[in-house]
Amino acid sequence: MVEQISEEAANRKQKFLGWQCLIRQYAVRQNDGRPSPGMRPLLALPNDVYDPYPVTTLIHKVDCEEITAELQFLAQKTLDPKIRFDEAVKYLSAIHYQRSRDFGDQMTALFSNDSKFAQTVINADYCDLKFTQNNQSWSIRCATAKLADTDKLFQATYWHNKLFNPKMPAQPLVIGFMPDWASAKLLEQ
């Protein structure tokens, strides 16, 4: 079931995803695929359980299965991390971030399975993510959930990280962040 959101919330969602696509496109085309500050929001938990902590997030196309299959192919094609990385940057820089409307709501982040911080995030049920880059800053409240390894966004996150992170944990944990677009704020700078 698809949850209906107000027109105002839908506009915030599209504005945020447009900005995310723009900065991610720049990262893969001009910055060798390195995550920029706007891709690494500060994650704040209720009751200040931890100081705000930067996490690298991914956005995903609604129909991500074909892209995931290509990322998996690239990851399994060679054991050389440099070749994997270069192939991933080349693939994602082509047209991946061209249309923000192709992207869904949920963002993800990968953690080590034994991460106490990740377990705290999952147990908190929600968190606040603050994205900042250049002259834009967004604050978005997100519901949190641990994704099953069979979930399509777990698989997309796993294979993306396999290409970009040669030191990826053997037993990863993927957290999904579902934004509350009604409370999302573009902050004044």
C-alpha angles and dihedrals in degrees: 000000000000114000114230117229130192121265090249092053091046089053091051090049093052093045091051094045091047089054091046092051091049095052093042091049089052091049094055096039102039108014103047092253095295113151112255124215091263090060091051107061123186107252114214122188128209114272091018092272087167132011110264105287127203115238128181109237132195128209118210138209114244089239098042101149096094092047091047090052090052092048090049090050091051092048094050095042094080141006092218106107092203093056091045091051094047092048091049093050091048092049096046095043093058104072107318098114097034099108119039091191089070090066126091132221103257121087124193141203131193124227137171111273090238095051110132089197091056091049090051090051091051092046092049092066091213142029139181119246119200114197118192131175133146107329098339131087128175130191114200129176110216135189110229131216138167109243121224114241088244092058113111091230091051088054093046091050093045095052094042090053092044088062098045103033118054089180095055114151115262091229106036127189119209122205121201119215114203110193124224095221093188090066097037113121133199099214123219115248 
